[in-house]
Amino acid sequence: MNVERDSQKKILIGHKGEMLKKIGTEARKELESILGSKVYLGLFVKVAPDWRENPQKVRELDWRYQLEGLATEVEEKD
C-alpha cells in the first residue's frame, strides 16, 4: 500500500501493527471468497510522495490494469 506521508504510514500500520493486520485479514477473506481457495496475502506500506499525481504510479496499483497485462501475456504465449 502506498501513502504520501510517513504520518499516514504510522496510522495505516497502527499500534503494534493491529490496523495493518485487520486490513490484511479482511482483504484475504474477501479474496478467498472470490477465488474459492486459500491465499497468502503479504502486505507492506511504502511512503511514495505525490504518488496520486503520477499517472504511471496509479496505473501500477490498478488491479484491472494488471489483469489486462496478464491476459495479454497469456495471449502472446498461445
MIVOMI-876105 format. One record per atom (N, C-alpha, C, O): residue in one letter; chain; atom name; z negated, x, y negated. Coordinates in pm, whole numbers, plus 32768, in hexadecimal, padded with zeros to 4 digits. Layout:
<rec 'A','A','CA',<Z,X,Y>>
...
END
This chain:
<rec 'M','A','N',<8000,8054,8074>>
<rec 'M','A','CA',<8000,8000,8000>>
<rec 'M','A','C',<8000,8059,7F85>>
<rec 'M','A','O',<7FBA,80BE,7F80>>
<rec 'N','A','N',<804F,8033,7F24>>
<rec 'N','A','CA',<8056,807F,7EA8>>
<rec 'N','A','C',<8007,8039,7E3B>>
<rec 'N','A','O',<800A,7FBE,7E2F>>
<rec 'V','A','N',<7FC2,8087,7DEC>>
<rec 'V','A','CA',<7F7D,8058,7D75>>
<rec 'V','A','C',<7FA4,80B4,7D02>>
<rec 'V','A','O',<7FD1,8125,7D18>>
<rec 'E','A','N',<7F92,8085,7C89>>
<rec 'E','A','CA',<7FBB,80D6,7C16>>
<rec 'E','A','C',<7F4D,8131,7BE1>>
<rec 'E','A','O',<7F6A,8196,7BA0>>
<rec 'R','A','N',<7ECF,810E,7BFC>>
<rec 'R','A','CA',<7E61,815E,7BC6>>
<rec 'R','A','C',<7DF7,8178,7C31>>
<rec 'R','A','O',<7DE9,812A,7C90>>
<rec 'D','A','N',<7DAF,81E4,7C21>>
<rec 'D','A','CA',<7D46,8209,7C7F>>
<rec 'D','A','C',<7CD8,819E,7C85>>
<rec 'D','A','O',<7C9D,8187,7CEE>>
<rec 'S','A','N',<7CBF,815D,7C14>>
<rec 'S','A','CA',<7C59,80F4,7C12>>
<rec 'S','A','C',<7C83,807F,7C6C>>
<rec 'S','A','O',<7C2E,8040,7CAB>>
<rec 'Q','A','N',<7D06,8062,7C72>>
<rec 'Q','A','CA',<7D37,7FF8,7CCA>>
<rec 'Q','A','C',<7D27,8020,7D5C>>
<rec 'Q','A','O',<7D0A,7FCC,7DB2>>
<rec 'K','A','N',<7D39,809F,7D78>>
<rec 'K','A','CA',<7D2A,80D1,7E00>>
<rec 'K','A','C',<7C9B,80BB,7E30>>
<rec 'K','A','O',<7C84,808F,7EA1>>
<rec 'K','A','N',<7C3C,80DA,7DDB>>
<rec 'K','A','CA',<7BAF,80C8,7DFF>>
<rec 'K','A','C',<7B8F,8036,7E1A>>
<rec 'K','A','O',<7B44,8016,7E77>>
<rec 'I','A','N',<7BC8,7FDC,7DCB>>
<rec 'I','A','CA',<7BB1,7F4D,7DDF>>
<rec 'I','A','C',<7BEF,7F1F,7E63>>
<rec 'I','A','O',<7BB0,7ED5,7EAE>>
<rec 'L','A','N',<7C68,7F4B,7E7F>>
<rec 'L','A','CA',<7CAF,7F23,7EF8>>
<rec 'L','A','C',<7C69,7F55,7F76>>
<rec 'L','A','O',<7C62,7F0D,7FDA>>
<rec 'I','A','N',<7C36,7FCE,7F73>>
<rec 'I','A','CA',<7BF0,8005,7FE6>>
<rec 'I','A','C',<7B68,7FC1,7FF5>>
<rec 'I','A','O',<7B3F,7FA0,8064>>
<rec 'G','A','N',<7B22,7FAD,7F87>>
<rec 'G','A','CA',<7AA1,7F6B,7F8A>>
<rec 'G','A','C',<7A31,7FC7,7FB9>>
<rec 'G','A','O',<7A49,803A,7FE0>>
<rec 'H','A','N',<79B8,7F92,7FB5>>
<rec 'H','A','CA',<7941,7FDE,7FDD>>
<rec 'H','A','C',<7947,7FFC,8072>>
<rec 'H','A','O',<794F,7FA1,80C4>>
<rec 'K','A','N',<7943,807C,8095>>
<rec 'K','A','CA',<7949,80AB,811F>>
<rec 'K','A','C',<79C5,8079,8169>>
<rec 'K','A','O',<79C2,806A,81E4>>
<rec 'G','A','N',<7A31,805F,811F>>
<rec 'G','A','CA',<7AAF,8036,815D>>
<rec 'G','A','C',<7AB3,7FA5,818A>>
<rec 'G','A','O',<7B0F,7F7D,81D2>>
<rec 'E','A','N',<7A50,7F56,8162>>
<rec 'E','A','CA',<7A47,7ECD,8192>>
<rec 'E','A','C',<7ABF,7E77,816A>>
<rec 'E','A','O',<7AF2,7E29,81BB>>
<rec 'M','A','N',<7AED,7E83,80EE>>
<rec 'M','A','CA',<7B5D,7E30,80BF>>
<rec 'M','A','C',<7BDE,7E57,8106>>
<rec 'M','A','O',<7C2B,7E00,812E>>
<rec 'L','A','N',<7BF6,7ED9,8116>>
<rec 'L','A','CA',<7C6F,7F07,815B>>
<rec 'L','A','C',<7C6D,7ED8,81ED>>
<rec 'L','A','O',<7CD5,7EB1,8222>>
<rec 'K','A','N',<7BFA,7EDB,822C>>
<rec 'K','A','CA',<7BEE,7EAD,82B6>>
<rec 'K','A','C',<7C0E,7E18,82BE>>
<rec 'K','A','O',<7C54,7DEC,8319>>
<rec 'K','A','N',<7BDA,7DCC,8260>>
<rec 'K','A','CA',<7BF3,7D3B,825F>>
<rec 'K','A','C',<7C88,7D1E,824C>>
<rec 'K','A','O',<7CC0,7CCA,8292>>
<rec 'I','A','N',<7CC8,7D62,81EF>>
<rec 'I','A','CA',<7D57,7D51,81D5>>
<rec 'I','A','C',<7DA7,7D75,8252>>
<rec 'I','A','O',<7E00,7D2C,827B>>
<rec 'G','A','N',<7D85,7DE7,828F>>
<rec 'G','A','CA',<7DCC,7E14,8306>>
<rec 'G','A','C',<7DBB,7DB6,837B>>
<rec 'G','A','O',<7E1B,7D9C,83C4>>
<rec 'T','A','N',<7D43,7D83,838F>>
<rec 'T','A','CA',<7D29,7D28,83FE>>
<rec 'T','A','C',<7D79,7CA8,83EE>>
<rec 'T','A','O',<7DB8,7C7A,844D>>
<rec 'E','A','N',<7D78,7C6E,8377>>
<rec 'E','A','CA',<7DC3,7BF3,835E>>
<rec 'E','A','C',<7E5A,7C0A,836E>>
<rec 'E','A','O',<7E9F,7BB7,83A9>>
<rec 'A','A','N',<7E8C,7C78,833B>>
<rec 'A','A','CA',<7F1B,7C97,8346>>
<rec 'A','A','C',<7F41,7CAD,83D8>>
<rec 'A','A','O',<7FAA,7C7E,8405>>
<rec 'R','A','N',<7EEE,7CF4,8423>>
<rec 'R','A','CA',<7F0A,7D0D,84B0>>
<rec 'R','A','C',<7F0E,7C8B,84FE>>
<rec 'R','A','O',<7F68,7C76,854F>>
<rec 'K','A','N',<7EAD,7C32,84E6>>
<rec 'K','A','CA',<7EAB,7BB2,852B>>
<rec 'K','A','C',<7F28,7B60,850D>>
<rec 'K','A','O',<7F61,7B22,8567>>
<rec 'E','A','N',<7F52,7B62,8491>>
<rec 'E','A','CA',<7FCB,7B17,846B>>
<rec 'E','A','C',<8047,7B51,84AF>>
<rec 'E','A','O',<809B,7B07,84E1>>
<rec 'L','A','N',<8051,7BD5,84B0>>
<rec 'L','A','CA',<80C3,7C16,84F2>>
<rec 'L','A','C',<80C3,7BFA,8587>>
<rec 'L','A','O',<812D,7BDF,85C1>>
<rec 'E','A','N',<8050,7C00,85C6>>
<rec 'E','A','CA',<8047,7BE4,8655>>
<rec 'E','A','C',<8070,7B54,8673>>
<rec 'E','A','O',<80B0,7B39,86D9>>
<rec 'S','A','N',<804C,7AF9,861C>>
<rec 'S','A','CA',<8073,7A6E,862D>>
<rec 'S','A','C',<810A,7A5D,8621>>
<rec 'S','A','O',<8147,7A15,8670>>
<rec 'I','A','N',<8145,7A9F,85C1>>
<rec 'I','A','CA',<81D7,7A97,85AD>>
<rec 'I','A','C',<8222,7AD9,8620>>
<rec 'I','A','O',<8283,7AA1,8652>>
<rec 'L','A','N',<81F4,7B4F,864A>>
<rec 'L','A','CA',<823C,7B9D,86AF>>
<rec 'L','A','C',<8218,7B76,873E>>
<rec 'L','A','O',<8263,7B92,879B>>
<rec 'G','A','N',<81A6,7B36,8750>>
<rec 'G','A','CA',<817C,7B0E,87D5>>
<rec 'G','A','C',<814C,7B80,882C>>
<rec 'G','A','O',<814E,7B75,88A7>>
<rec 'S','A','N',<8121,7BEC,87EF>>
<rec 'S','A','CA',<80EC,7C5E,883D>>
<rec 'S','A','C',<808B,7CAC,87E6>>
<rec 'S','A','O',<8086,7C9A,876C>>
<rec 'K','A','N',<803F,7D02,8826>>
<rec 'K','A','CA',<7FDE,7D56,87DE>>
<rec 'K','A','C',<8029,7DBE,878B>>
<rec 'K','A','O',<8092,7DF0,87B4>>
<rec 'V','A','N',<7FF2,7DDC,8716>>
<rec 'V','A','CA',<802D,7E43,86C1>>
<rec 'V','A','C',<7FC0,7E9F,868D>>
<rec 'V','A','O',<7F4C,7E77,8680>>
<rec 'Y','A','N',<7FE5,7F1A,8670>>
<rec 'Y','A','CA',<7F8D,7F77,862B>>
<rec 'Y','A','C',<7FBC,7F7B,859B>>
<rec 'Y','A','O',<8033,7F90,8581>>
<rec 'L','A','N',<7F63,7F68,853F>>
<rec 'L','A','CA',<7F86,7F69,84B2>>
<rec 'L','A','C',<7F35,7FD5,846C>>
<rec 'L','A','O',<7EBC,7FC7,845A>>
<rec 'G','A','N',<7F78,803F,8446>>
<rec 'G','A','CA',<7F37,80AA,83FC>>
<rec 'G','A','C',<7F4A,8093,8367>>
<rec 'G','A','O',<7FBB,807F,8339>>
<rec 'L','A','N',<7EDF,8094,831D>>
<rec 'L','A','CA',<7EE6,807C,828D>>
<rec 'L','A','C',<7EBA,80F7,823F>>
<rec 'L','A','O',<7E63,8142,8269>>
<rec 'F','A','N',<7EF9,8109,81CE>>
<rec 'F','A','CA',<7ECE,8170,8170>>
<rec 'F','A','C',<7EE8,813D,80E4>>
<rec 'F','A','O',<7F3E,80E8,80CF>>
<rec 'V','A','N',<7E9F,8171,8085>>
<rec 'V','A','CA',<7EAD,814A,7FFA>>
<rec 'V','A','C',<7ED7,81C5,7FAB>>
<rec 'V','A','O',<7E97,822E,7FB3>>
<rec 'K','A','N',<7F44,81B7,7F61>>
<rec 'K','A','CA',<7F7C,8227,7F16>>
<rec 'K','A','C',<7F84,8202,7E82>>
<rec 'K','A','O',<7FB2,8196,7E5E>>
<rec 'V','A','N',<7F58,825E,7E2D>>
<rec 'V','A','CA',<7F66,824B,7D9D>>
<rec 'V','A','C',<7FF1,827B,7D76>>
<rec 'V','A','O',<8012,82F1,7D85>>
<rec 'A','A','N',<8043,821E,7D44>>
<rec 'A','A','CA',<80CB,823D,7D19>>
<rec 'A','A','C',<80DE,81FF,7C8E>>
<rec 'A','A','O',<8105,818B,7C83>>
<rec 'P','A','N',<80C2,824C,7C25>>
<rec 'P','A','CA',<80CB,8215,7B9E>>
<rec 'P','A','C',<8153,81D4,7B82>>
<rec 'P','A','O',<81BC,820D,7BA0>>
<rec 'D','A','N',<814E,815D,7B48>>
<rec 'D','A','CA',<81C6,8113,7B1D>>
<rec 'D','A','C',<8228,80F4,7B8E>>
<rec 'D','A','O',<82A0,80E7,7B74>>
<rec 'W','A','N',<81FA,80E7,7C08>>
<rec 'W','A','CA',<8255,80CB,7C77>>
<rec 'W','A','C',<829B,8045,7C68>>
<rec 'W','A','O',<830C,8035,7C96>>
<rec 'R','A','N',<825B,7FE4,7C28>>
<rec 'R','A','CA',<829A,7F61,7C17>>
<rec 'R','A','C',<8310,7F65,7BB7>>
<rec 'R','A','O',<8364,7F0B,7BB9>>
<rec 'E','A','N',<8317,7FCA,7B64>>
<rec 'E','A','CA',<8384,7FD8,7B03>>
<rec 'E','A','C',<83FB,8025,7B3D>>
<rec 'E','A','O',<8462,8031,7AFC>>
<rec 'N','A','N',<83EC,805A,7BB6>>
<rec 'N','A','CA',<8454,80AA,7BF5>>
<rec 'N','A','C',<8499,8057,7C62>>
<rec 'N','A','O',<845D,803F,7CCB>>
<rec 'P','A','N',<8515,802A,7C4B>>
<rec 'P','A','CA',<855A,7FD4,7CAD>>
<rec 'P','A','C',<8562,8013,7D39>>
<rec 'P','A','O',<8558,7FCB,7D9C>>
<rec 'Q','A','N',<8575,8094,7D41>>
<rec 'Q','A','CA',<857E,80D6,7DC4>>
<rec 'Q','A','C',<84F9,80CB,7E0F>>
<rec 'Q','A','O',<84F8,80AF,7E87>>
<rec 'K','A','N',<848B,80E2,7DCB>>
<rec 'K','A','CA',<8406,80D6,7E0A>>
<rec 'K','A','C',<83EE,8048,7E3B>>
<rec 'K','A','O',<83B9,8033,7EA8>>
<rec 'V','A','N',<8414,7FE6,7DEA>>
<rec 'V','A','CA',<8401,7F5A,7E10>>
<rec 'V','A','C',<8454,7F3A,7E8C>>
<rec 'V','A','O',<8422,7EF8,7EE8>>
<rec 'R','A','N',<84D1,7F68,7E90>>
<rec 'R','A','CA',<8527,7F50,7F06>>
<rec 'R','A','C',<84EC,7F90,7F83>>
<rec 'R','A','O',<84F5,7F56,7FEF>>
<rec 'E','A','N',<84B1,8006,7F75>>
<rec 'E','A','CA',<8475,804A,7FE9>>
<rec 'E','A','C',<8404,7FF8,8025>>
<rec 'E','A','O',<83EA,8002,809D>>
<rec 'L','A','N',<83C1,7FA8,7FD6>>
<rec 'L','A','CA',<8350,7F5A,8005>>
<rec 'L','A','C',<8378,7ECD,8031>>
<rec 'L','A','O',<8325,7E84,8068>>
<rec 'D','A','N',<83F4,7EA5,8019>>
<rec 'D','A','CA',<8424,7E1F,803B>>
<rec 'D','A','C',<8448,7E18,80CF>>
<rec 'D','A','O',<84A8,7E59,80FA>>
<rec 'W','A','N',<83FD,7DCB,811D>>
<rec 'W','A','CA',<8413,7DC6,81AE>>
<rec 'W','A','C',<849D,7D8D,81CF>>
<rec 'W','A','O',<84D7,7DB2,8235>>
<rec 'R','A','N',<84D3,7D35,817C>>
<rec 'R','A','CA',<8559,7CFF,8197>>
<rec 'R','A','C',<85C2,7D6D,818A>>
<rec 'R','A','O',<861E,7D75,81DA>>
<rec 'Y','A','N',<85B3,7DC0,8125>>
<rec 'Y','A','CA',<860E,7E30,8111>>
<rec 'Y','A','C',<8607,7E91,8187>>
<rec 'Y','A','O',<866D,7EC3,81B6>>
<rec 'Q','A','N',<858D,7EAA,81B6>>
<rec 'Q','A','CA',<857B,7F03,8229>>
<rec 'Q','A','C',<85BB,7EC8,82A6>>
<rec 'Q','A','O',<85F9,7F11,82F3>>
<rec 'L','A','N',<85AC,7E44,82BD>>
<rec 'L','A','CA',<85E8,7E04,8332>>
<rec 'L','A','C',<8681,7E08,832C>>
<rec 'L','A','O',<86C3,7E1B,8392>>
<rec 'E','A','N',<86B9,7DF6,82B5>>
<rec 'E','A','CA',<8749,7DFF,82A5>>
<rec 'E','A','C',<877A,7E8B,82CA>>
<rec 'E','A','O',<87E1,7E9A,830A>>
<rec 'G','A','N',<872F,7EF0,82A1>>
<rec 'G','A','CA',<8752,7F7A,82C4>>
<rec 'G','A','C',<874D,7F92,8359>>
<rec 'G','A','O',<87A3,7FD6,8390>>
<rec 'L','A','N',<86E8,7F5B,839C>>
<rec 'L','A','CA',<86DE,7F69,842D>>
<rec 'L','A','C',<8750,7F20,8473>>
<rec 'L','A','O',<8788,7F54,84D4>>
<rec 'A','A','N',<8774,7EA9,8443>>
<rec 'A','A','CA',<87E1,7E5D,847F>>
<rec 'A','A','C',<8864,7EA8,8472>>
<rec 'A','A','O',<88B5,7EA9,84CF>>
<rec 'T','A','N',<8879,7EE7,8401>>
<rec 'T','A','CA',<88F2,7F35,83EA>>
<rec 'T','A','C',<88F9,7FAB,844A>>
<rec 'T','A','O',<8963,7FCA,8481>>
<rec 'E','A','N',<8887,7FEF,845F>>
<rec 'E','A','CA',<8883,8060,84BC>>
<rec 'E','A','C',<88A4,8033,854A>>
<rec 'E','A','O',<88EC,8079,8591>>
<rec 'V','A','N',<8870,7FC2,8573>>
<rec 'V','A','CA',<888A,7F8F,85FB>>
<rec 'V','A','C',<891D,7F6B,8608>>
<rec 'V','A','O',<895A,7F8B,866E>>
<rec 'E','A','N',<8958,7F2B,85A6>>
<rec 'E','A','CA',<89E6,7F06,85A9>>
<rec 'E','A','C',<8A3F,7F81,85B1>>
<rec 'E','A','O',<8AA4,7F82,85F8>>
<rec 'E','A','N',<8A19,7FE9,8569>>
<rec 'E','A','CA',<8A69,8065,8569>>
<rec 'E','A','C',<8A64,80A9,85F2>>
<rec 'E','A','O',<8AC4,80EB,8619>>
<rec 'K','A','N',<89F5,809C,863A>>
<rec 'K','A','CA',<89E8,80D9,86BE>>
<rec 'K','A','C',<8A3B,808E,8726>>
<rec 'K','A','O',<8A6A,80C8,8788>>
<rec 'D','A','N',<8A4D,800C,8711>>
<rec 'D','A','CA',<8A99,7FBA,8771>>
<rec 'D','A','C',<8B29,7FD2,875C>>
<rec 'D','A','O',<8B7C,7F97,87A2>>
END
